[in-house]
C-alpha cells in the first residue's frame, strides 16, 4: 500500500502486506518523499515506480511526482526520477513491460469558471526507459481514467481494462450505470 488518503489528508506511508498461512502481516517500508493519493505504479524488474497523484485531498492541481524504490536496496528509500514531458496527472494507468515503465491517460485538474477546479481527461501516454529517459508514445484511443493499475502484461502487450472514459463526468453518481467494458491493448 503506497500513500492514499481520505477527505482530511493524504499519506506518504508505505506498507508491505504479506499473506502467509491464512494471515496477513504488515511491514512498514520507507515513506514516500511526500503524501500522494491516486497515483499509478508498476514494478519494473526489482524497482517499484510510482507516478502522478494528488498531494492533498483539496489539491487544485495534480502532481508530476515520479519516484522509484529499489526492492533490492530498501534502506536507500525512495529516489526521485525525471518526470514525463506531458501534463501533471492523477488516476492514470501504469504498466511495466520489458524493463520499461508506461504511463497512460489519467486526468488533470484545471480551473473552472466558478473558481474551483474540474477534471480534464487525458489520452496521452509515455514510456520511461531507465537508460534513455521518457518518450511520448501513441495516445490511447479513448480516455481510461482509474482503470486497474498496473496494466497486465500478456501476449507481448499491455492491457488497459475498462476505466472511466469521461462520458459520465456531468452525471450524478447515483445515475451512473457503469463504465466501458472494453479492453485496450498497447503493442
C-alpha positions in Angstrom: 0.0 0.0 0.0 1.6 3.2 -1.2 0.2 6.5 0.1 -3.5 7.1 -0.3 -5.8 9.3 1.6 -9.2 10.3 2.9 -11.2 13.5 3.0 -8.9 15.1 5.6 -5.3 14.2 4.4 -3.2 12.2 2.0 -0.5 9.9 3.3 3.1 9.2 2.5 3.1 5.9 4.4 4.2 2.7 2.6 3.3 -0.8 3.8 4.1 -4.2 2.5 1.3 -6.7 3.0 2.1 -10.4 3.1 -0.3 -13.3 3.1 1.0 -16.4 4.6 -0.6 -19.4 6.3 -4.0 -17.7 6.3 -2.8 -14.5 7.9 -1.9 -11.0 6.7 1.1 -9.3 8.1 2.1 -5.6 7.7 5.6 -4.3 7.4 6.4 -0.6 7.3 8.6 0.5 4.4 10.2 3.9 3.9 7.7 6.7 3.4 7.2 8.4 0.0 9.0 11.8 -0.1 5.6 13.5 0.1 2.0 12.5 0.6 0.3 11.2 -2.5 -3.0 9.6 -3.4 -4.5 8.4 -6.7 -1.1 7.5 -8.1 -0.2 5.0 -10.8 2.6 2.4 -10.2 4.2 -0.7 -11.5 7.1 -3.0 -10.8 9.9 -2.7 -13.3 12.3 -5.6 -12.6 13.0 -5.1 -8.9 12.2 -1.4 -8.9 8.8 -0.1 -7.9 7.9 3.2 -9.8 5.1 5.5 -8.7 3.9 8.5 -10.8 1.4 11.3 -10.5 -1.3 11.6 -8.0 -2.7 14.3 -5.7 -0.7 15.7 -2.7 -3.8 16.8 -0.8 -7.5 16.0 -0.9 -8.2 19.6 -1.7 -5.5 19.9 -4.3 -6.0 22.4 -7.1 -3.6 20.6 -9.4 -2.3 17.1 -9.9 1.3 16.1 -9.2 4.2 15.4 -11.6 5.9 13.3 -8.9 7.8 10.3 -10.1 9.6 8.1 -7.5 11.4 4.8 -7.6 12.0 2.2 -4.8 14.6 -0.4 -5.4 13.4 -3.6 -3.7 17.0 -4.9 -3.5 18.1 -1.8 -1.6 15.1 -0.8 0.6 17.4 1.1 3.0 18.1 3.6 0.2 14.5 4.7 0.3 12.6 6.4 -2.5 14.6 8.1 -5.3 13.2 10.9 -7.4 13.1 10.1 -11.1 12.8 12.6 -14.0 9.2 13.3 -14.9 7.3 12.7 -18.1 7.1 15.6 -20.6 3.3 15.8 -20.5 0.7 17.3 -18.1 0.5 16.6 -14.4 -2.0 13.8 -13.8 -3.7 11.5 -11.3 -5.8 8.3 -11.7 -3.5 7.3 -14.6 -2.8 3.8 -15.6 0.8 2.4 -15.3 2.3 -0.7 -16.7 5.7 -2.4 -16.9 7.0 -4.3 -19.9 10.5 -5.5 -20.9 12.2 -3.3 -18.4 10.3 -0.1 -19.1 7.6 1.8 -17.2 4.5 3.0 -19.1 2.1 5.8 -18.1 -1.3 6.1 -19.9 -4.2 8.5 -19.7 -5.4 9.9 -16.4 -6.9 13.3 -15.5 -5.6 16.7 -14.5 -7.2 19.5 -12.6 -7.9 22.8 -14.3 -9.7 25.9 -13.1 -13.4 26.0 -13.7 -15.5 29.2 -14.2 -16.9 29.1 -10.6 -13.4 29.4 -9.1 -12.9 25.8 -8.3 -11.4 23.0 -10.3 -12.6 20.5 -12.8 -11.1 17.4 -14.3 -9.7 17.4 -17.8 -9.5 13.9 -19.3 -6.1 12.9 -20.8 -5.4 10.4 -23.6 -1.6 10.9 -23.9 0.9 8.2 -23.0 4.6 7.9 -22.2 7.3 5.3 -21.8 10.2 5.5 -19.3 13.3 3.6 -20.1 15.8 3.8 -17.2 18.7 4.0 -19.6 17.1 6.5 -22.0 14.5 8.5 -20.1 11.0 9.4 -21.1 9.5 9.5 -24.6 6.0 10.1 -25.8 4.2 7.1 -27.3 0.9 6.8 -29.2 -2.2 8.2 -27.4 -4.7 5.8 -26.1 -7.8 5.6 -28.4 -10.1 6.7 -25.5 -9.7 8.0 -22.0 -9.1 5.3 -19.4 -9.1 7.1 -16.0 -8.7 4.9 -12.9 -8.5 1.7 -14.8 -6.9 -1.1 -12.8 -3.2 -0.4 -12.4 -0.7 -1.8 -13.1 -2.0 -2.8 -16.5 -1.4 -6.6 -17.0 1.2 -7.6 -19.5 0.5 -10.7 -21.6 1.0 -11.8 -25.1 3.6 -9.2 -25.8 1.2 -6.4 -24.9 0.0 -4.2 -22.1 -3.8 -4.4 -21.4 -5.9 -1.5 -20.2 -9.1 -2.9 -18.8 -12.1 -0.6 -18.6 -11.6 2.7 -16.9 -13.7 5.9 -16.8 -13.9 7.4 -20.3 -15.2 10.7 -19.0 -18.6 10.5 -20.8 -20.4 10.4 -17.4 -18.5 13.3 -15.9 -21.6 15.5 -15.7 -23.9 12.7 -14.5 -24.9 12.4 -10.8 -23.1 9.5 -9.2 -26.3 7.7 -8.4 -27.3 7.8 -12.1 -24.0 6.3 -13.4 -24.8 2.8 -14.7 -21.2 1.7 -15.2 -18.2 2.4 -17.2 -16.8 1.0 -20.5 -16.3 -2.8 -20.6 -13.9 -2.5 -23.4 -10.2 -3.5 -23.2 -7.4 -1.6 -24.9 -4.0 -3.1 -25.8 -0.7 -1.5 -26.3 1.7 -3.4 -28.6 
